[in-house]
């Protein structure tokens, strides 16, 4: 029996080549709109230092790099080398300054305390074995006054849409995975991880337990996804 960490690693190693395409397909390209809105709320400044945890193929990493400019720095960290390889290939083509991709564990971040102005995680928290430990690590490496930001799937509460959302993720998404990425089992796992993930209120409480304050929550798509952000005290 594979551990959660082993299973997640296997999933993302296998779907890396189709990951960006399938993200657009599954979310009807809404995930990029949610990220853009989150970025507006973050107010990243030129020269900021940012860390993108569970960066995958680097889409949020590159978005952060556009905001910090040539004076800033963005590190994208992931434990799937195949996913990172896709990001590295993008970097070669885009030649975005200040971007570095590294292989690492979200629960044991290889950085000094108080290193970054922003630490983000996009659609990756639900895949780590220990949500709180990951948030504590993100809080540890963010600077005092800096922010930890999570954009993640959530649980709709609106009647009818709630049932439709569950039906879509349980039955339709894995079929999309089989048809378009030849990966039924992998996308069935993504459905499982979404179903098992925390509610917005539970995640807000974990942000507080990780030592973050001024925790803000913003729902998207009737609760299908949500942004959580918390500040590290000065």
BELKAKA-V521078 format. One record per backbone hydrogen bond with DSSP energy under -1.0 kcal/mol. NH is the residue of the N-H (numbers start at 0). CO is the residue of the C=O. Records with the same first field share a line. If there is no record, write none. Layout:
BEGIN
NH=CO + CO
END
This chain:
BEGIN
6=2
7=3
8=4
9=5
10=6
11=7
12=8
13=9
14=10
21=17
22=18
23=19
24=20
25=21
26=22
28=23
29=26
33=29
34=30
35=31
36=32
37=33
38=34
39=35
40=36
41=37
42=38
46=67
47=44
49=72
50=117
51=74
52=119
54=76
57=54
61=57
62=58
63=59
64=60
65=61
67=63
68=64
71=68
72=47
73=97
74=49
75=99
76=51
77=101
83=79
84=80
85=81
86=82
87=83
88=84
89=85
90=86
91=87
92=88
93=89
94=90
99=73
101=75
103=77
107=104
110=108
113=139
114=140
115=140
116=48
117=48
118=146
119=50
120=148
122=150
126=123
127=124
133=129
134=130
135=131
136=132
137=133
138=134
139=135
140=136
141=137
142=115
144=231
145=142
146=116
147=229
148=118
149=227
150=120
151=225
153=223
160=158
161=157
163=159
164=160
165=161
166=162
167=163
168=164
169=165
170=166
172=167
175=171
176=172
177=173
178=174
179=175
180=176
182=176
186=182
187=183
188=184
189=185
190=186
191=187
192=188
193=189
194=190
195=191
202=198
203=199
204=200
205=201
206=202
207=203
208=204
209=205
210=207
211=206
212=230
215=228
217=226
219=224
223=220
224=219
225=151
226=217
227=149
228=215
229=147
230=212
231=145
END
